[in-house]
Amino acid sequence: MSQIAESKKVGIMGGTFDPIHIGHLMLAECAYQQFGLDTVLFLPSGNPPHKQQRRDGATDRQRMEMVRLAISDNDHFCLDAEEMERDGFSYTKDTLIRLKNQHPSTEYFFIIGADSLMSFDTWREPEEICRRCTLAVAVRDQLDRKIMQERIRSLEEKFGARICVLKTPDVDIASSRLRSWIRQGRSVRYYVPDTVFRYIEESGIYRAGES
């Protein structure tokens, strides 16, 4: 965590990253540029309460290694393994409390997709999340902008949320689709960084009977 000790504006990119793909990296880089961030933290989820254990997924160690490989050539990306090492469920609120306690003067931008924004009030203690960060929301072209704006106003009024719209290319990539392609013998080259592609190929992750 020493990389953010002197930082004032830090992005948080959470997710299962199973596998991490270029859409994740583009989102993080766009947030870095648009909001003038010092660092973007990648936090692989250890045990998210909203997702069940997948039989076709990578192990925690493999997911973390893929993130490490994906961001290794970017000086303003940083891996935070804290959620991986935590017992029990991983809640965003607890992560933000930890980070704010470690770096109270740092302003955090929590990067999420539009789907997450629409379900945000079902998260664990959303008002506590809003107290500790700005929500940076990536909007897909398929989502009606009027609905999006109404949702933003609703959360601002209900939780005092600070919400910024993140302008990104509309890249439609899902980790679940990539896992399915690999099981079918299809290539995911160029959908993931070359280092991650080689790791998946060499490790046999996501192939039935080889993971």
C-alpha positions in Angstrom: 0.0 0.0 0.0 3.0 2.3 0.1 2.3 3.4 -3.5 -0.7 5.5 -2.3 0.8 6.8 0.9 1.2 10.3 -0.6 -1.6 10.1 -3.1 -4.6 12.4 -2.8 -7.0 10.9 -5.4 -7.2 7.2 -5.8 -9.5 5.0 -7.9 -10.8 1.6 -6.7 -11.4 -1.1 -9.2 -13.1 -4.1 -7.6 -14.2 -7.3 -9.1 -13.8 -11.0 -9.3 -11.5 -10.6 -12.3 -12.2 -14.2 -13.5 -10.4 -13.4 -15.8 -9.4 -9.8 -15.9 -9.9 -8.4 -19.4 -9.2 -5.3 -21.5 -12.6 -3.9 -20.6 -11.5 -3.7 -16.9 -8.2 -2.1 -17.9 -9.8 0.5 -20.2 -12.3 1.4 -17.5 -9.5 2.0 -15.0 -7.4 4.0 -17.4 -10.3 6.2 -18.4 -11.0 6.9 -14.7 -7.3 7.7 -14.2 -7.3 10.2 -17.0 -10.8 11.8 -16.5 -10.6 12.4 -12.8 -6.8 13.1 -12.5 -6.2 10.2 -10.2 -2.8 9.4 -8.7 -3.4 5.7 -8.6 -6.0 3.0 -9.4 -6.2 0.1 -6.9 -7.3 -3.2 -8.3 -9.0 -5.2 -5.5 -9.8 -8.8 -6.5 -12.8 -9.9 -4.5 -12.2 -12.7 -2.0 -15.7 -13.9 -1.2 -18.3 -11.4 -2.5 -21.7 -12.1 -1.0 -23.6 -11.5 -4.2 -21.7 -14.2 -6.2 -21.8 -17.9 -5.7 -18.7 -20.1 -6.0 -18.3 -21.1 -9.7 -17.1 -24.5 -10.6 -15.6 -23.2 -13.8 -13.7 -20.4 -12.2 -10.0 -19.8 -11.4 -8.7 -20.1 -7.8 -8.1 -17.0 -5.7 -4.3 -17.4 -6.3 -4.8 -17.6 -10.1 -7.2 -14.6 -10.2 -4.7 -12.5 -8.2 -1.8 -13.6 -10.5 -3.8 -12.7 -13.6 -4.4 -9.2 -12.2 -0.8 -8.8 -11.3 0.3 -9.8 -14.8 -2.3 -7.5 -16.4 -1.3 -4.4 -14.6 2.5 -5.0 -14.2 3.4 -2.6 -17.0 1.4 0.4 -15.7 3.0 2.5 -13.0 -0.3 4.0 -11.8 -2.1 0.7 -11.4 -1.6 -1.1 -8.1 -2.7 -4.6 -6.8 -4.4 -4.7 -3.3 -4.8 -8.3 -2.0 -6.5 -7.4 1.3 -10.0 -8.7 0.3 -8.4 -12.0 -0.8 -6.9 -12.5 2.7 -10.0 -11.5 4.6 -12.1 -14.2 6.3 -15.9 -14.3 5.6 -17.7 -12.1 3.0 -16.0 -9.1 1.4 -18.1 -5.9 1.7 -17.2 -2.7 -0.1 -18.1 -0.7 3.1 -15.4 -2.6 5.1 -12.8 -2.0 2.4 -13.4 1.7 2.3 -13.3 2.0 6.1 -9.9 0.2 6.0 -8.5 2.5 3.3 -9.8 5.7 4.8 -8.3 4.7 8.2 -4.9 4.1 6.5 -5.1 7.2 4.3 -7.6 9.7 5.8 -6.6 12.6 3.5 -7.1 10.6 0.3 -10.1 11.1 -1.9 -11.4 7.7 -3.2 -13.3 7.1 -6.4 -15.1 3.8 -6.5 -15.5 2.6 -10.1 -18.6 0.7 -10.9 -20.8 -0.1 -13.9 -24.3 1.1 -14.6 -25.8 -2.2 -13.6 -24.2 -1.9 -10.1 -25.5 1.7 -9.8 -29.1 0.4 -10.5 -28.8 -2.1 -7.6 -26.7 0.1 -5.3 -29.3 0.4 -2.6 -29.2 -3.4 -2.1 -25.5 -3.2 -1.1 -24.4 -3.5 2.5 -24.8 -0.1 4.2 -24.8 2.0 1.0 -24.9 5.3 3.0 -21.6 4.3 4.7 -20.0 3.7 1.2 -21.2 7.1 0.0 -19.7 8.8 3.1 -16.3 7.5 2.1 -16.0 7.8 -1.6 -17.3 9.2 -4.9 -19.0 6.8 -7.2 -17.5 6.8 -10.7 -20.1 5.2 -12.9 -19.4 3.9 -16.4 -22.5 4.1 -18.6 -23.2 1.7 -21.4 -24.8 3.0 -24.6 -27.7 0.5 -24.2 -28.9 2.2 -21.0 -31.4 5.0 -21.4 -29.8 8.2 -20.2 -33.0 9.6 -18.7 -33.3 6.5 -16.5 -29.6 6.8 -15.5 -30.0 10.5 -14.5 -33.1 9.7 -12.5 -31.3 7.0 -10.7 -28.3 9.3 -9.9 -30.6 11.9 -8.5 -32.4 9.3 -6.4 -29.2 8.1 -4.8 -27.9 11.6 -4.3 -31.1 12.4 -2.3 -31.4 9.1 -0.4 -27.7 8.6 0.6 -26.0 12.0 -0.1 -24.0 10.2 -2.7 -21.4 11.9 -4.8 -21.7 10.4 -8.3 -19.6 11.2 -11.4 -20.3 9.8 -14.9 -17.3 8.0 -16.3 -17.0 8.5 -20.1 -15.6 5.3 -21.6 -15.8 3.4 -24.9 -18.7 0.9 -24.9 -16.7 -2.3 -24.9 -19.1 -5.3 -24.3 -16.9 -8.0 -22.7 -17.9 -10.2 -19.9 -15.6 -12.6 -18.0 -18.3 -15.3 -18.0 -18.4 -15.2 -21.8 -14.6 -15.5 -22.0 -14.7 -18.5 -19.6 -17.3 -20.1 -21.9 -15.3 -19.5 -25.0 -12.2 -21.1 -23.4 -14.2 -24.2 -22.5 -15.4 -24.4 -26.1 -11.8 -24.2 -27.4 -12.2 -20.6 -28.7 -9.4 -18.1 -28.4 -9.7 -15.1 -26.1 -6.5 -13.5 -27.5 -6.8 -9.7 -27.6 -9.7 -9.8 -25.2 -7.2 -10.2 -22.4 -3.6 -8.8 -22.1 -1.0 -11.0 -23.7 0.5 -11.8 -20.4 -2.8 -13.1 -19.1 -3.5 -15.0 -22.3 -0.2 -16.9 -22.0 -0.9 -17.6 -18.3 -4.4 -19.0 -19.1 -3.0 -21.1 -22.0 -0.1 -22.5 -19.9 -2.1 -23.1 -16.8 -5.1 -24.7 -18.5 -7.5 -22.5 -16.5 -11.2 -22.7 -17.5 -10.7 -25.9 -19.5 -12.8 -28.8 -18.3 -10.7 -31.2 -16.3 -7.5 -29.1 -16.6 -7.9 -26.3 -14.1 
